[in-house]
Amino acid sequence: MANSITKHIPNAVTCCNLFSGCIACVMAFEANYTWAMFFIVLGAIFDFFDGMLARLLKAHSPIGKELDSLADDISFGIAPALMVFAFLKEPGLELPAFLADIRAYIPYVAFLLAVFSGLRLAKFNVDERQTSSFIGLPTPGNALFWGSLIVGGNTFIQAHISGIYVILLILIFCYLLVSEIPMFSLKFKNLSWKDNKLTFIFLLGAVLLLIFLGISGFAATIVWYILLSLFARKK
């Protein structure tokens, strides 16, 4: 009986991720960016623990793998895409004159983030190279970048940055999601500096960015992660 219950614990936690992602979507629809970001972060926490519990309890299953991808695309694909969609519909956001006639359709570009997140998750499921590191940007990182950017920089972006740059960022992050760029994992095999030097450097930079930038520090941290991965690749 105990084993029967235990094997369902990771999937239950994955369902909590999915539930958080659904609420994040509702908050994004209502342009309640702060709460949308909160539930995306909550989903990311559940996503971390479902994998850890599956390993600890030895409760891996084909259903769990598929459920995890579904939950991740909702929490880290559709939810941030809806945040960007709502943000691009804000009346105060400036767009170039040549886009004036199609302004009403521009926000739908945001859903490319959901599409490419789905492609990234499908690729991850069948790519045997991604056991100890990543190829392309993980979907939680993409979601944290957009959630943080919109919550932390909402007023600044509307006042100083044209919407065309947001669109360009969407295209860049869509590429990063499915790119062949190796990106390091944050998993620790041990606590030695030699084996985890890159991770320790990343975490130190991340802490400093979060201290000095607040909520916007999450977006800066993802950029820091990408740059460190590119640097490590060149070495």
N, C-alpha and C positions, 0 to 999 in steps of 0.2 A: 504493500500500500504506500509506504513511504517513498519507494523508488518511483512509483507511478506519479506521485505528486511532484517529486523533485524534478523529473524530466520536463515538466510543464512550466517550471519557474522562469527559465530564460525567455520562453515565448510570452509569458504573462508580462514580463518587463518590456519586451518588444511592443506589445499591445499598448503599454503605457506611453511609449514613444509615439506610436500611431495616434493615440488619443490626444496627446499634447500637440502633435502636428495639425490635427483637425481644428483644435481650438485656435492655434496660431493662424490658420487660414481664415477663420471667422474674424479674428481681431484685425487681420490685414485687410479684409474686405471693408471693415468699418474704419480703416485708416487709423486704427489704434496701434501705432507702431511699437510703442513701449511694451505693451502686453504681448504683441505678436513676437517681439524679440525674446521676451521672458519665456514664452512657451517653446520657442525654437531652442533656447538654451536648455530648458528642462528636457526636451526631447533628446538633445545631445547627451545629457547626463544618463538618461535611460539607455541610450544607444551604447554608451561606454560600458554600462554594467551588464547589459544582456549578453554581450560577447564574453565578458569576464566570468559571469556566472556559468555560461555554457561550457567554458574551459574548466572551471573549478569543479562543476558537477558532472562533467563528461556527458553533457546532455545535448550534444550536437544532433541536428536532424535536418533532412531535406526541407521539411515544412518551415523550420526555423530560419533557414537560409533565405527562402523565398519571402517569408513574412518580414524579415529584416529589411530586404530591399524595398518592399512595398512601403513599409513604415518610413524608411529613409527618404524615399522620393516625395512622400507627403510632407514630412517635417523639414527636409533640407532641399527640396526641389520646388514643390508647389507653393509652400508657405512663403519662402523668400521671394519667389516670382510674383506672388500676389502683393507683397509689400512694395516691390518695385513698380508693379502695375498701378497700384493706388497712388504711389508717389509721382509717377509720370502724368497722372491725371490732375495733380494739384494745379490750380489756376495760376499760381505765382511762378511756376517753373518756366524759364525762358527757353525758347526753341528758335533756331535760325529761320529767317524769312522764307527760305526755299522749302521748309517743311510745314508752313502755315496751312496749306490746303489739305494736308493729311494729318493734322494735329490730333484729331479724334482717334486715329488708328495707331499712332506711335506707341501708346502704352502697351499694346499687345506684343510688342517686341520682347517685353519682360518674360513672356512665357517660354522663350527659347531657353531660359535658365532651367525650367522644369523639364523640358525635352532633353537637354544635354545632361542633366542630372540623371535622368532615366537611362540614357545611353551609357553614362559612366558606371552606373550601378550594374547594368547588364554585363558590361565589359569586365568589371571587377569579379563578377561571379564565375566567369569562364577563363579568366587570365591566371594561370598557375604561377606567374612570376611575382604576384603580389601577396606573398605569404608573410614576409618580414618587413616589407616597405611598400610604397605605393607607386603606381605609374599614373601620373596625372593628379590633379587636385581632388582630395576627398570631398564628398558632398557636405559634410558638416562644416568644413572650412569655408566652402563657398557660401553656405547659409549664414554663418557668423559674420562673414565679411559684409554681406548686403544688409543684414539686420542692424549691425553696428553702424554702418555708413549712413543708413537712413535715420536711425534713432539719434545717433550722436551728431550727425552733420546736417540734419534736415534744414534748419534755418540758414546755415551757412551756404549749403548747396543752392538753395532757392535764390539767395541773394547774390551769389558771386559766380556760380557755375552754370553754363548753359546745359540744357537737357541733352544736347548732342554728345557731351562727354559721358553722361550716364549710359547712353546707348552704346558708345564705344567700349565702355567698361563691361557692359553685358556681353558684347562679342568677344572681348578678351577672355573673360571668365568662362564662357562657353567653350572656347578653345582649350583653356587650361584643364577643364574637366575631363576632356577626352584625349588630351595630348599624350605623347610618349615621354614626357619629362619625368625622370625619377624623382620622387619626393620621399624624404626620410620618415620613418615611423617614430612615434613618441613612446613606444613600448620599451620598457627597461628589462633587459635580461639579467642585469646585475647593477650595482651602484658605483662601479669603477669609472673614473674619469676617462680612461683610455678607450673603453668600449662605448661610452655614451657622451663623448665630448660635444658632438654636434647638438644633441638634445639638451645638454646643460646650458650651452651658449644660447640656444633658442629660448629656453625657459627664463634665463636671466633677462634677455632682451624683452620678452613678453611681459614680465613683471614690471619692468621699468616703463614700458609703453602704457600699460593699464594704470599705473600710478599717476603718470603725467597727463594722460589723455582721457581717462575715465572710460565711458562706454565706447567712445570712438577708438579706444586702444585695441578693441577686438579686431577691427578692420585693419589697423596698422600691424597687428600681430600676424594676421594672415599674409599680408604683404611681406613681412619679415620672414615668415616661414617659406614663402615662394623664393625669395632672394637667397636665403641660406641653402635651399635645395639646389638652386642653379649654381651657386658657388661650389657646393660639394660635388656636383656633377662635373664641373670643369676640372676640379682637382683629381 
